[in-house]
Amino acid sequence: MTTGTILKRLGFTSSWSVELALAALALLMGIGLMPILIFYAGTAALGRYEGASLGHLYNSQFAGLGQASIAAWTVLLGPYGLYLLFKALRAWWRAGARLT
């Protein structure tokens, strides 16, 4: 089952509502899932260090958003940026296939 089929079953029928739902999902992943993945990847690669906790990482993430930190905004907007990159590459692939 594709993402489009799932969204259409949820009532998102127009292309704008599908894009808005996917953008909201990507932003929720950026705010909820990415700090968890970053914390556990850092712990696995470098080991634990004193004072490190998942709560502290979330606190510094939200503080960085308020202070316009590029790293904090990259973590937040990263999943949506990857979605847009995938969409652009797919459009480029399809345009190249039409030329041949």
N, C-alpha and C positions, 0 to 999 in steps of 0.2 A: 504494500500500500504506500503510495507516494505522499509527500507532504501536502501537495495540492489537494489530493483526495480527502485527506484528513481534515484540512481546513474547510473544504466545501461541505463536509458532513457537519462541521460545527457551525455552519451558517455564514461563513465568509465566502460570498459568491463573487463579488466584484474584485477586480485586480488590485484596486487601492486598499480594500480591506484585508486582502491576503498579504500585501506588502507591509501594511501597518501591523498585522499580527506577527509576521516574521521579524519585523524590527523590534517589537516589544519582547518577543521571545529571546532574540539575540541580546538585547539590553539586560534582560533578567539573568541570562547566562553570564554576562559580563559582571554583573553586580553580585550574583550569588555563587556561581560555580567557579569562576576564574580565580578568585583569591584562595579557595580551597585547593584547587589544582596547583597553584603556585606554591602554597605552603608545603604541601606534601611532596611535590617534586624537589623543592629545596631541601627538605628534611632528608629525603632519600639520597640526593646527590651529595649534600654537604654535611649532613648530620645535624642533630639538634644543637642549639646553642642556648646559653642561659638567658632567660627573659623572653624567649620566643614562644608565641602562642598564636593560635588562629584568631582569637579575639583582638589581640594587639595588631595583627595584620589588617583586619577589617577596620579597626580604629584608624590606623595610619592611611588606609585606602580612602576613607571618607574625609579625613583631614586633608589629604592631598587633593581631592576633588574641590574642596573649598578654597585651597590655595593655588588652584590652577596648575597643578603638577602635571607635566607631560606624561610621566609614567603612570599616574593614577588614571588619567583619561584614556591612555592607551589600553590599560587593562579593562576599563569599562566598555570602550567602543571596539575592542579587538574582535569579538565574535561577529558583530555587525559588519565590520570592515572585511572580514574573511568571507562573509556571505556576499557582499557586493563584489569582491574580487572574483569569487566563483561565478557569479552571474555574468560579469563582464567577460571572463574567459570563455564561458559557454556561448555567449553571443558572438564572440570573435571566432570560435570554432565553427559555429553554424554559418556565419557569413563567409568563411573560407570554403566551406563545403558547397555553398551555392555558386561560388565563382568557378569551380572546376566542373 
